[in-house]
Amino acid sequence: MKKIIICTVVLLSTAIQLFACDLCKSHQPEVLQEVTHGMGPQGAMDYVLLWGAVIIVLITLILSIALLVFPKRMDKNNRIKFLPVNDFE
C-alpha cells in the first residue's frame, strides 16, 4: 500500500510539470502554447523537422500495431518470431 501511495504522489507531482508555465506560453506560437517549455520553433526549418519527426513516429506506431495484430509469417519454424513463446514451453 505504501508503494502505491508513493507512486501516486510521484506521478501527480510530475503531471503538474507537463504543462508549460505562463512565461513559456508567451514565447510559444499559438499551436504549441500549452505543450512545451522554452522558446519553441524559431523558423520554417524547425517546423519541417518537427513534422518530419511526428510523421516518422506515427508511421512506426501504425506499422508496429499492424504487424503485432496481423503477423505475416505464422510458420512455427520461424525462430526469431517464436523465441519468447518457446522460452516458456
SVG drawing of the C-alpha trace seen along z (x, -y; Angstrom):
<svg xmlns="http://www.w3.org/2000/svg" viewBox="-5 -36 21 62">
<polyline fill="none" stroke="black" stroke-width="0.4" points="0.0,0.0 2.9,-2.3 4.4,-1.8 1.1,-2.6 0.8,-5.9 4.4,-6.8 3.9,-6.1 0.7,-8.1 2.3,-11.1 5.3,-10.9 3.0,-10.6 0.8,-13.5 3.8,-15.7 5.3,-15.1 2.0,-15.6 1.9,-19.2 5.2,-19.9 3.9,-18.6 2.2,-21.8 4.0,-25.0 4.4,-27.8 3.0,-31.3 6.4,-32.7 6.9,-29.9 3.4,-30.2 4.1,-33.8 7.2,-32.7 5.4,-29.9 3.5,-30.0 -0.3,-29.5 -0.2,-25.8 2.4,-24.9 1.4,-27.3 0.1,-24.7 2.6,-21.9 6.2,-22.7 8.6,-24.8 11.3,-27.0 11.5,-29.2 9.8,-26.8 10.5,-26.6 12.4,-29.6 11.9,-29.2 10.4,-27.3 13.1,-24.6 12.3,-23.8 8.7,-23.1 9.8,-20.9 12.0,-18.9 9.2,-18.7 6.6,-17.5 9.0,-15.1 9.7,-13.5 6.0,-13.4 5.3,-11.6 8.1,-9.1 6.8,-8.3 3.2,-7.9 4.3,-5.5 6.4,-3.5 3.4,-3.3 0.9,-2.3 3.3,0.4 4.1,1.8 0.5,2.2 -0.4,3.6 2.4,6.2 1.5,7.2 -2.2,7.6 -1.8,9.2 1.6,11.0 2.6,12.1 4.6,15.2 2.9,17.7 5.4,20.6 6.3,22.3 9.9,22.8 10.5,19.0 13.0,18.9 13.1,15.2 9.3,14.7 8.6,17.5 11.7,17.2 9.8,15.7 7.0,18.2 9.4,21.1 11.2,20.0 8.0,20.5 7.3,24.0"/>
</svg>
